[in-house]
């Protein structure tokens, strides 16, 4: 079965659950969802090569995580989905091993049958100087560029912009003002609506909200908003 892997670090558990809820809500095909917030990954020895987000190297572990079988979709926890991911899974690979949007490599479709990546080897390549961190993250420099195609439509990675009826995936890229980090983001209502829907349908435990607010991983205002709207006691 195909797999959707959502990249997140431990402190991003709630937003990962929100992302997963939006993926499932619109999906018409079966797949597994795997979270990375409870997993560990290799850490480069050189500080300049270390993950900027806490989950940067998750995408390279996906073939291993799937047992090198099927297709693996990479999403990030700071995203919410408005359309059916079957649209992406339907895009043919042709001779390629990786499909991505034209802007960022933060939404990927991987041919795990053909990608024999080992995360330790890719991280070691950073420290050995085979490629730089930016080249690896932006250009997926561990793979032959001829095997990477930018055929995922741009609306599947809309950066801080939302157009009703067109945006398939909204990506909150400004880490300083993400809705769960700082109250007042102009598109926070979309994330809060997704959170509320997940709580009402039972796919997001109420305890996750309480725990993440209590730990300081999510701003207090999110909990207050949930209480005002009858989602928490």
N, C-alpha and C positions, 0 to 999 in steps of 0.2 A: 504494500500500500504506500501511496505517496505520503510525504511528511511536510508539515509546516513547522519550522523552527523559529521561535521568537527570541531574539537576543535581548538579554537583560542581566543586570548585575543584581545581587541580593536586595539592595535597597530600592529596586525598581519593580518589586513584585506586583504591586497594585496596578501600575500602568501596563505591565505585561498581561495581567488578567483581563484588563479592559480591552487591550488589543485582541487577545484571543477570543473574547466574546464577540467582537465585531466581525472577526473572520468567520466564526461558526454561524452567526446570525444570517449571513447572506449566502452561505455556501450551498451548492446543489450537488456536490460530489463528496465521497468519503475520503478522509485522510486522517492521519495522526497529527496532533499538536504536541510539540515538545518544547518545554521551557528550559532556559539555560540558567535561571537565577539560583538554582540549587546545584549547579555543577561547577567544577573548577577546570581551568585551562592553563597551558604552559605560560610562563611569564618570561619575557626576554631578559637577559642579564644586563643589557644596557638601558638605562633609564629613558633615553630618547626614543627607544623602540617600544615602550610599554603602551598598553591600551589607553586611549584617550577617554573612552566612554565606560570602561569596565567590562564591555562585552565585544570589543572590536574583533577578536579572534574567533568568535563563535561561528561565523560564516564558514571558516575554513575547516571546522570540525564536523560539518554536516554530513559529508560522505561517510565518515567513521560512525557518526551517530545513527545513520540509517543502515549500517552494515554493508555499505557500498551497493545498495539496491534501490531501484526506483528513482523517483524524482524528489528533490528536496527544495522547498521554497524557504528563503530567508526573509524574515521581516524583523523589524526592531520594535521594542516596547513603546517607543514614543510615536507610534503610528496608530491610526484607527482606519478601518476599512468600511467602505460604503457600497461596494459591489462584490459580485461573486468571484472568488479567486479561481474558479474554473476557467475564467477568461485567460488567466496567465498559464495555467496548466495546459491549455489547448494550443498554445503557441508552439510550433514545431521547432525542434533543435536543429534539424538538418545535420550538418557535419560538426556543429558547435557543441561545446560541453557546458557553456554558461550563457544564460540570457539575462539582460539587465536593462534598466531604463537609460536614457541618454544623459541624465543629469548626475545621479549618485549611485554608487554600488550598495545602496541600503535596502534594495528590493532585488532579490536574485532568484532565478530558477536554475538549479544545478542538476546535471545528469550524473547521478551518483553511481550508476553502473560503470561509467567511464572515468570518473575523477578518482584517482587513487591518492588523494591528499592525506598526509599525516600531519596533524597540527604541530607536533614537535619539530618536524623537518622544516615546516614553513617558518616557525618562530626562529629556529636556528639559522635559517637563511637571512633573516633580518640582522642577527648579531654577526653573521659572517660577511655582511655587506653585499649580498647578492642583489638586494633591492632595498629601497628606503621605506620607511613607514608610510609616507604619503603615497608612494607608487603602489604599495601593496593594498592599501585601503581604497584608493581611488581607481586604480587601473587593474587590480587583481594580478599583480606582476608575477605571481608564482605560476601563472598559466600562460600558455602560448596565446598572444593577442589575437591570432587568427581564429582561435576557437571561442572567442567571446563576441557575442552579437548584441547590439543595443536595440532589441526588438520589443521590449516591454514598453508599452505606451507611457508617455510622460505623466498622464493623469493618474498612473499607479504609483507616483512618488511626487505628490504635490507639496512643495516646500513652503509651509506657512501660508498657504493660500487655499481657499475653498470656494468652489463654484457649484451651487446646487444642480444636481442632475448630470454633472460632468466629472467632478472629482471622484476618483475611485478609492484613493488612499491619501489621507492627510498626514503629513509628517511634521511634527513639532520639532524643528531643528534647533531653535534658539534655546539652549539649555538653561539660560538664566531666567527665562520667563515661562517655562513649560507649566501648564495648568496645575500640576500636582506639586510644583516647586515654588510657584509664586502666584498669588491671587491677582487676577485682572487681565489675563491674556484675552485679546479680542475674540479668539476662537475657542475659548474655554468652554463655552456652552455646548459645543459638539462633543467634547470629551466627557463633560458632566452628564449629558444625555445618555451617552454610551454606558457610563458607570451606573447610572440610575436603572437603565434597562437591564443591565447584567445583574444588579441586585434584585430587581423585581422578578426576574425569571429564574433566579437561583444559581446562575452560572458564576457569579462573583459573591463569595461569602461575606456577610456583613462584618464578620470578625476580621477579615482582611483589611477593611477600611479602618476599623478601630485600632488594630495593631499597627498599621503603617502610619497613621496619624500620631499615635502614641509614641512611636519610635522616632518621630521627626522626619521620616522619609517622605511624608506627604504633609502639605501645609494644613494647619488647623482649620482654615476656612472651608476646606473640602468636607471635613466632618460636620461642620456647622451647617453647610448647605444641605448635606444629606439629612440632617435632623429636621431642618426647616421644611423639607419636602417629604417628611414621613418615612424616610428610608432607614433611619436608625432611631432607636428609642432614646 
